[in-house]
Amino acid sequence: MSVTEYDVVIIGAGAAGLTTGALLAERGFNVALVTTGEPTACLSTGCIDVCSCDENPLTGIKNLPPEHPFHLVDEKTIRQSLNYFQTVMMDMGMPYAGSIEKNRSVVSALGTFKTSCLVPSTMEAAPQNNTDSIHIVTFKGIKDFYPGYIVSRRKNTNFSVFDAGVYSIMSIASRFEDKNFFERFIIWMDKLRIDEDKIALPAVAGLESASEIVNSIAVLMGKPVFEIPTIPPSMPGRRLFNALKKYFRKKGGAIYWAWPVVGTEKTGKLIEAVTTHSEGRPNSINARAFILGTGSFVGGGLTATRQDITENVFNLPVHISGPRETWFDNDYFSLNHGIGRAGIIVDSSMRPADSPWNNIFLCGGILAETEILKNGCGHGLALATAHAAAQSCAEYLSHEL
Amino acid sequence: MNYEHCIRCTICVENCPVFRVNPDFPGPKQAGPDAQRFRSEKEKAQDEWVFLCSQCKRCEMACPCGVEPAQIILREQQRYGKEHPQTATHLLFANNYYLSALGSLTAPLANKFASTETGKNILRKIGISTYIPFPKFSFRTMRQGKKNLNKGTKKVAFFYGCFINFYRPDIGRKIVRLLAAMNVDVVLPPQWCCGLPALGNGNLALAKYFAQKNASSLSDYIDAGYDIVYACTSCGLCILHDYPGIMEIPQGKKIAESSYNLHEYIIKLINEGYAKPEFGKVRRKIAYHIPCHLRALKIGYPAQKLMATIPGLECEIFDDTCCGLSGSYGFKENNEFTAIQIGNRAVSLIKKTGAKNIVADCGSCRMQLEGLSGITALDPAEILCESLNITNQK
């Protein structure tokens, strides 16, 4: 019953880490998750991009370069991982729409289209082309959303401004859960007499019950309503994180916050414990296996210096595209920056290649050759590799018993 | 200080309970790393609004880059407090220890005073809010000295903290019996306020004064082979984090090394095979509210681990909500609205579960949640005692 002894310790609280954690906890393992802070998933649009290179994500995956980690996961597991995700999110009251066989579009805060595979139901009604007319309802004083960008790009688009009395995305979102606020908002909207085909809101419609809130607006106004993801703070990203976290906890997982791993204890081919800073006694957690889901640079899994790139937890060998000249393209907005390929190469069991450790399994953005921006495959890859890592890890743990 | 590591992602702001309800507070990002870039030791501190921060430390728990906004704000609170005359409420709450000692000495009178309308009016006049009943002083506080309940080889010096001492010594006595039931030799060392209320009111000098007195006392006990066990998570965080940190107490590190959360300690005893408690049935559903400062201790939720072994006990965890009271913070009249708003959110989530009891390690969380919800709030130790059939009666 030790506080600090588990079957598995997951490092990283993103979509990859939380999903692996939930899968292992479901199989009856005693799981803890440690994280420096909240994950970059909170900053995301909340959409699950699987592979945006092709109309059909599965075809897109097939056409990815052979070294891409998606090829470590078979199609059945990919399908299974997305189905699992949709079931989990439905269970947590945040349904996702979409199909693995067809990508769809989401309107971005700039009025462009973003290609994604599974999207929160609050974005399901987003127009798939430029023909629908849109009425954007925005909020007074809000700093992270400017309807002007969208109006300047799209025809038949207008906007109105509601004064919520508070001016940050987070504060407005929490007001939406308040019945009186919601009624005031609906009465105001009713007076607008909106003619356009669809109504758009920046993604502020609540924290826990966004799906119901967007639905009720649509029913009350008699028109499709959709949310437009904003730049951080991004509510859809936060809802995604909260739901996955809640599910992980529901399955019995423990979470340690503000727990950056600063050291490890090892014997032979095994990692035995991870440690963090402490003012007092050494603060460490023992486990039989470890899952590394720390992401790449922004997530905190990798650090780049002038000379090389290092992996921050286990100091695993990092695969780099080549010398520093190859890391960056001259065009800033290019999708071909070599640094997007940096990461850890794994074998088919998701263990790091060229390293002695037998009980580390990797998933998500930390993997090498992902080129997440170019391929549009962030969360999809995280979910698929989470299933693969959980499978390998479970086999290892059962075998070890 | 590490404010340069801030990438302005606003995750801390999203986690700030005060920012969500009080537009006057610019949020941890702006009050912390952002403003810090413009603060200079050569200039007088001028951001009075730093005191709108309740020091729940949720921003620090959430930051993906290891920046400590609450710590930056705490330091600015001390600087502001030093360079400006202390307001009456700040002085009052910083000296909470003496005030409570006086209250306990005159308990019947003080309780009567705090419960009448006239008393409440006077309290409000001096800036103390009365939206939840003021905690009742207990005439009989914890008696310091050796508790001859057991003669085990493990020796514990119990740091009970002000809340237990002045308001709920019955819980304190139960904890002593609980430890004794684990075959532990318990001592109540001489102790004072941990210093956290003084720190929260920008009075570093007073905080250090209290801390130093405690440190000298506890340090002697450590030398004599005792482990320090604390029950209040905020006292614990102050001892572990602020004594060796902002207060720069010489014995700070040594004390941090030997201090344990009560439940963490019980689990340690069980793991070492030293104690083998047999938990009996407690048939009930509880909502376990995780105090913000328990999260900040980075030891996980040990009480939950213990309660999970109690047959019949159904426990739902809430660690995303702050209670809003934050010690003396919510008792200040200008924070009243903020504290109520934050607390109501926590209460609304708890009420949905239909739990019969709220359980929380922190006395001030219990006070707030019980006050706002009307649901009885218990210390996890009380649940353990119930399960082990430990009462204060002999």
Interface residues (C-beta under 8 A of the other chain):
Chain A: M1 S2 V3 T4 A32 T36 G37 E38 P39 T40 C42 L43 V166 Y167 S168 M170 S171 S174 P232 P233 R238 N242 R249 A254 I255 Y256 W257 A258 W259 P260 T276 S278 E279 G280 R281 N283 G299 G300
Chain B: C9 T10 I11 V13 E14 N15 F19 R20 V21 P23 G27 E60 M61 A62 C63 P64 C65 G66 L240 H241 P244 G245 G252 K253 I255 A256 E257 S258 S259 E264 I267 I270 N271 R295 A296 K298 I299 G300 Y301 P302 K305 T309 I317 D319 D320 R345
